[in-house]
Protein backbone atom coordinates (compact mmCIF):
# COMPACT_ATOMS: atom_id res chain seq x y z
CA UNK A 1 0.00 0.00 0.00
CA UNK A 2 1.01 3.68 -0.04
CA UNK A 3 2.20 6.09 2.58
CA UNK A 4 0.30 6.76 5.77
CA UNK A 5 -2.47 9.35 5.62
CA UNK A 6 -2.56 9.53 9.40
CA UNK A 7 -1.97 7.97 12.78
CA UNK A 8 -4.86 6.88 14.95
CA UNK A 9 -4.09 6.44 18.63
CA UNK A 10 -6.69 4.42 20.50
CA UNK A 11 -6.43 4.62 24.28
CA UNK A 12 -8.45 1.88 25.95
CA UNK A 13 -9.05 3.61 29.26
CA UNK A 14 -11.38 1.33 31.20
CA UNK A 15 -14.32 -1.04 31.24
CA UNK A 16 -17.34 -0.86 33.51
CA UNK A 17 -19.83 -3.52 34.62
CA UNK A 18 -18.36 -6.19 32.35
CA UNK A 19 -20.03 -9.60 32.23
CA UNK A 20 -18.96 -12.44 34.52
CA UNK A 21 -17.39 -15.25 32.50
CA UNK A 22 -15.49 -17.12 35.22
CA UNK A 23 -17.06 -18.12 38.55
CA UNK A 24 -17.35 -14.64 40.10
CA UNK A 25 -15.29 -12.41 37.82
CA UNK A 26 -13.50 -12.25 34.45
CA UNK A 27 -10.00 -11.71 33.07
CA UNK A 28 -10.80 -9.19 30.31
CA UNK A 29 -8.77 -7.90 27.40
CA UNK A 30 -9.77 -5.89 24.31
CA UNK A 31 -9.02 -6.57 20.64
CA UNK A 32 -9.10 -3.38 18.54
CA UNK A 33 -9.54 -3.54 14.76
CA UNK A 34 -9.13 -0.73 12.27
CA UNK A 35 -9.62 -2.06 8.75
CA UNK A 36 -7.21 -5.01 8.40
CA UNK A 37 -5.07 -3.83 11.35
CA UNK A 38 -5.43 -5.42 14.78
CA UNK A 39 -3.95 -4.80 18.24
CA UNK A 40 -4.83 -6.13 21.67
CA UNK A 41 -4.54 -4.91 25.25
CA UNK A 42 -3.02 -6.76 28.15
CA UNK A 43 -5.21 -9.06 30.26
CA UNK A 44 -6.49 -7.61 33.55
CA UNK A 45 -6.93 -10.44 36.05
CA UNK A 46 -10.15 -10.87 38.06
CA UNK A 47 -11.93 -7.61 37.25
CA UNK A 48 -15.35 -6.54 36.02
CA UNK A 49 -14.24 -2.87 36.06
CA UNK A 50 -10.75 -3.08 34.54
CA UNK A 51 -8.48 -0.08 34.03
CA UNK A 52 -6.12 -0.54 31.09
CA UNK A 53 -4.99 3.01 30.20
CA UNK A 54 -3.32 1.34 27.23
CA UNK A 55 -2.47 3.22 24.03
CA UNK A 56 -2.56 1.36 20.71
CA UNK A 57 -1.30 3.12 17.56
CA UNK A 58 -2.48 2.41 14.01
CA UNK A 59 -0.81 3.76 10.87
CA UNK A 60 -3.70 4.44 8.47
CA UNK A 61 -2.75 3.98 4.81
CA UNK A 62 -6.13 4.20 3.12
CA UNK A 63 -9.81 4.75 3.72
CA UNK A 64 -11.14 3.07 6.85
CA UNK A 65 -14.63 3.50 8.16
CA UNK A 66 -14.99 1.89 11.58
CA UNK A 67 -13.22 1.16 14.80
CA UNK A 68 -14.22 -2.29 16.08
CA UNK A 69 -13.64 -3.39 19.66
CA UNK A 70 -14.14 -6.91 21.02
CA UNK A 71 -13.85 -7.79 24.70
CA UNK A 72 -12.85 -11.29 25.74
CA UNK A 73 -12.30 -13.18 28.98
CA UNK A 74 -8.89 -14.87 28.96
CA UNK A 75 -9.05 -18.56 29.79
CA UNK A 76 -5.91 -20.57 30.37
CA UNK A 77 -7.07 -24.05 29.34
CA UNK A 78 -9.94 -23.42 26.90
CA UNK A 79 -11.07 -20.93 24.29
CA UNK A 80 -11.45 -17.32 25.47
CA UNK A 81 -15.05 -16.29 26.15
CA UNK A 82 -16.72 -13.41 24.31
CA UNK A 83 -17.72 -10.49 26.53
CA UNK A 84 -19.29 -8.24 23.90
CA UNK A 85 -18.28 -5.92 21.11
CA UNK A 86 -18.71 -2.30 20.06
CA UNK A 87 -18.08 -0.20 16.98
CA UNK A 88 -17.71 3.45 16.12
CA UNK A 89 -17.43 5.37 12.85
CA UNK A 90 -14.01 6.99 12.40
CA UNK A 91 -15.34 9.47 9.85
CA UNK A 92 -16.04 12.28 12.38
CA UNK A 93 -12.55 12.31 13.87
CA UNK A 94 -10.74 11.81 10.55
CA UNK A 95 -12.70 14.54 8.78
CA UNK A 96 -12.14 16.95 11.68
CA UNK A 97 -8.60 17.58 10.43
CA UNK A 98 -10.07 19.29 7.33
CA UNK A 99 -12.13 21.53 9.59
CA UNK A 100 -9.04 22.26 11.70
CA UNK A 101 -7.19 23.41 8.56
CA UNK A 102 -10.18 25.47 7.36
CA UNK A 103 -10.40 27.22 10.73
CA UNK A 104 -6.59 27.69 10.70
CA UNK A 105 -6.26 26.41 14.25
CA UNK A 106 -2.76 26.38 15.69
CA UNK A 107 -1.15 24.50 18.58
CA UNK A 108 -1.26 27.39 21.04
CA UNK A 109 -5.03 27.85 20.85
CA UNK A 110 -7.42 26.82 23.60
CA UNK A 111 -9.82 23.90 23.32
CA UNK A 112 -12.10 24.09 20.25
CA UNK A 113 -15.08 21.80 19.63
CA UNK A 114 -15.02 20.65 16.00
CA UNK A 115 -17.91 18.16 15.88
CA UNK A 116 -20.54 16.52 18.02
CA UNK A 117 -21.45 12.88 17.48
CA UNK A 118 -24.78 11.62 18.81
CA UNK A 119 -25.64 7.99 19.60
CA UNK A 120 -27.29 6.29 16.59
CA UNK A 121 -27.44 3.00 14.71
CA UNK A 122 -23.99 3.62 13.18
CA UNK A 123 -22.23 3.55 16.56
CA UNK A 124 -22.48 2.11 20.08
CA UNK A 125 -22.27 5.45 21.87
CA UNK A 126 -23.99 5.73 25.25
CA UNK A 127 -23.88 9.56 25.29
CA UNK A 128 -22.96 12.37 22.88
CA UNK A 129 -19.28 12.55 22.02
CA UNK A 130 -17.34 15.65 20.94
CA UNK A 131 -14.40 15.79 18.57
CA UNK A 132 -12.15 18.52 19.98
CA UNK A 133 -8.95 20.26 19.06
CA UNK A 134 -6.90 20.63 22.24
CA UNK A 135 -3.16 21.18 22.75
CA UNK A 136 -2.47 20.61 19.05
CA UNK A 137 -4.33 17.27 18.93
CA UNK A 138 -7.68 16.17 17.51
CA UNK A 139 -9.28 14.11 20.30
CA UNK A 140 -12.55 12.25 20.83
CA UNK A 141 -13.67 10.68 24.12
CA UNK A 142 -16.24 7.92 23.67
CA UNK A 143 -18.37 5.89 26.06
CA UNK A 144 -19.48 2.71 24.31
CA UNK A 145 -22.14 0.14 25.24
CA UNK A 146 -21.04 -3.41 24.52
CA UNK A 147 -23.38 -5.35 22.22
CA UNK A 148 -24.57 -8.99 22.34
CA UNK A 149 -23.84 -9.32 26.05
CA UNK A 150 -25.81 -8.86 29.29
CA UNK A 151 -23.79 -5.83 30.44
CA UNK A 152 -20.65 -3.81 29.85
CA UNK A 153 -19.27 -0.45 28.79
CA UNK A 154 -15.92 0.80 27.50
CA UNK A 155 -14.39 4.26 27.86
CA UNK A 156 -12.05 4.93 24.94
CA UNK A 157 -10.07 8.01 23.92
CA UNK A 158 -9.17 8.55 20.24
CA UNK A 159 -6.45 10.84 18.87
CA UNK A 160 -6.05 11.54 15.15
CA UNK A 161 -2.84 12.86 13.59
CA UNK A 162 -3.31 13.83 9.92
CA UNK A 163 -0.18 13.16 7.85
CA UNK A 164 -1.70 14.00 4.45
CA UNK A 165 -1.20 17.78 4.68
Secondary structure, DSSP 8 states (H G I E B T S, - for coil): ----SEEEEEEEEEEES----SSS--BEEEEEEETTEEEE----SSBSS-EEEEEEEEEE-S---EEEEEEEE--SSS--EEEEEEEEESHHHHHHHHHHHHTT--TTS--EEEEEE---TT--BSS-EEEEEETTEEEEEEEEE-BSSSS-EEEEEEEEEE---
